[in-house]
Amino acid sequence: MIVLKATGLLFIILFFLLALQSCSKKAVIVTADPNIIKGCDGSFVMLGSSQDGPGNLLIQKLCTRDIAHILELAGIDLEKRKEIHRLICSSSSSPERFKEFFSNLSLKERQSVIRAFELFGYEINGYGC
C-alpha cells in the first residue's frame, strides 16, 4: 500500500516536471499579476500567440496598453524592441519565432526584458502549460 502511494506520487511529480519542461522549450509563457492587472486572474499565454484566439485577453491587454512602455523600460536596442513588439503583437506573431528570438538575446538583455515585464505586473515563464 505504501509502495503504491509512493509510486503514484512519483508518477505525478515526473508527469508535472515533464510537462513543465516541454512547455518551456516550446514557448515563452507570460502570466499576469491579478493584483496589478485586473481581469486576467489566473491567465497565462504563450508570447506570440494570436490576439484573436480564445482566452487571449492577456495578450490583448499587453499589446494595447503596456508593451511599448515595457520595451522602452527594458533599455534594449530600438531594432530589438521593434522586433519583440512585432513578434508579440502583429498578425504574423508566433510563439516559436518569439521563443527563438528571445533565446538569441544576450543574458543581460533577456534579464532586462524580464524585469521590465515584472514592473508592469507580468511574469515571463511563471507558469507551466
C-alpha positions as CSV (number, residue, x, y, z in Angstrom):
1,M,0.0,0.0,0.0
2,I,2.8,2.4,0.9
3,V,4.7,1.4,-2.2
4,L,1.6,2.2,-4.4
5,K,1.2,5.6,-2.8
6,A,4.9,6.4,-3.3
7,T,4.8,5.2,-6.9
8,G,1.7,7.3,-7.6
9,L,3.3,10.3,-6.1
10,L,6.5,9.8,-8.1
11,F,4.4,9.4,-11.3
12,I,2.6,12.7,-10.6
13,I,5.9,14.5,-9.9
14,L,7.5,13.1,-13.0
15,F,4.5,14.0,-15.2
16,F,4.4,17.6,-13.9
17,L,8.2,18.0,-14.5
18,L,8.0,16.6,-18.0
19,A,5.0,18.9,-18.8
20,L,6.8,21.9,-17.4
21,Q,10.0,21.1,-19.3
22,S,8.3,20.5,-22.6
23,C,6.4,23.8,-22.3
24,S,9.4,25.9,-21.5
25,K,11.3,24.6,-24.5
26,K,8.5,25.4,-26.9
27,A,7.5,28.9,-25.9
28,V,7.9,31.8,-23.5
29,I,4.9,31.8,-21.1
30,V,3.6,35.1,-19.6
31,T,1.2,35.4,-16.7
32,A,-0.4,38.5,-15.1
33,D,-0.3,39.5,-11.5
34,P,-4.0,39.8,-10.6
35,N,-3.2,42.5,-8.1
36,I,-1.9,44.7,-10.8
37,I,-3.6,43.6,-14.0
38,K,-7.4,43.3,-13.4
39,G,-9.5,40.9,-15.5
40,C,-6.7,38.4,-16.2
41,D,-6.8,36.4,-12.9
42,G,-5.0,33.0,-13.5
43,S,-4.4,33.9,-17.1
44,F,-1.3,32.6,-18.9
45,V,-0.5,32.5,-22.6
46,M,2.5,31.9,-24.8
47,L,4.1,35.2,-26.0
48,G,3.5,35.4,-29.8
49,S,0.0,33.8,-29.6
50,S,-2.7,35.4,-31.7
51,Q,-4.7,38.2,-30.0
52,D,-7.8,36.8,-31.7
53,G,-7.6,33.4,-30.1
54,P,-9.9,32.3,-27.3
55,G,-8.6,33.3,-23.9
56,N,-6.0,35.7,-25.1
57,L,-7.3,38.7,-23.2
58,L,-3.9,38.9,-21.6
59,I,-2.1,39.4,-25.0
60,Q,-4.7,42.0,-26.0
61,K,-4.1,44.0,-22.8
62,L,-0.4,43.6,-23.2
63,C,-0.4,44.8,-26.8
64,T,-2.8,47.6,-26.4
65,R,-1.6,49.0,-23.1
66,D,1.8,48.1,-21.9
67,I,4.2,46.6,-24.4
68,A,5.7,49.9,-25.7
69,H,6.4,51.0,-22.1
70,I,7.8,47.7,-21.1
71,L,10.2,47.5,-24.0
72,E,11.3,51.1,-23.5
73,L,12.0,50.4,-19.8
74,A,14.0,47.3,-20.8
75,G,16.6,49.6,-22.4
76,I,17.5,47.3,-25.2
77,D,18.3,48.3,-28.8
78,L,15.5,50.0,-30.7
79,E,15.6,47.4,-33.5
80,K,15.3,44.6,-31.0
81,R,12.3,46.4,-29.3
82,K,10.6,46.7,-32.7
83,E,11.2,43.0,-33.4
84,I,9.9,41.9,-30.0
85,H,6.8,44.1,-30.5
86,R,6.2,42.6,-33.9
87,L,6.7,39.0,-32.7
88,I,4.2,39.5,-29.8
89,C,1.6,41.9,-31.2
90,S,1.4,41.6,-35.0
91,S,-0.8,39.4,-37.2
92,S,2.4,37.4,-38.1
93,S,3.2,36.6,-34.4
94,S,4.2,33.1,-33.4
95,P,5.2,31.5,-30.1
96,E,8.0,29.6,-31.8
97,R,9.5,32.7,-33.5
98,F,9.3,34.7,-30.4
99,K,11.0,32.0,-28.3
100,E,13.8,31.7,-30.9
101,F,14.3,35.5,-31.0
102,F,14.2,35.8,-27.2
103,S,16.6,32.9,-26.7
104,N,19.1,34.6,-29.0
105,L,19.2,37.8,-26.9
106,S,22.1,38.1,-24.6
107,L,21.5,37.1,-21.0
108,K,21.7,40.7,-19.9
109,E,19.0,41.7,-22.5
110,R,16.7,38.8,-21.5
111,Q,17.1,39.7,-17.8
112,S,16.2,43.4,-18.7
113,V,13.1,42.4,-20.6
114,I,12.0,40.0,-17.8
115,R,12.5,42.7,-15.2
116,A,10.6,45.3,-17.2
117,F,7.7,42.9,-17.7
118,E,7.7,42.3,-13.9
119,L,7.5,46.0,-13.2
120,F,4.3,46.2,-15.2
121,G,2.7,43.2,-13.5
122,Y,3.6,40.4,-15.9
123,E,5.8,37.4,-15.2
124,I,7.6,35.5,-18.0
125,N,7.7,31.7,-17.7
126,G,6.0,31.9,-14.4
127,Y,3.5,29.1,-15.2
128,G,3.6,25.7,-16.8
129,C,1.3,24.6,-19.6
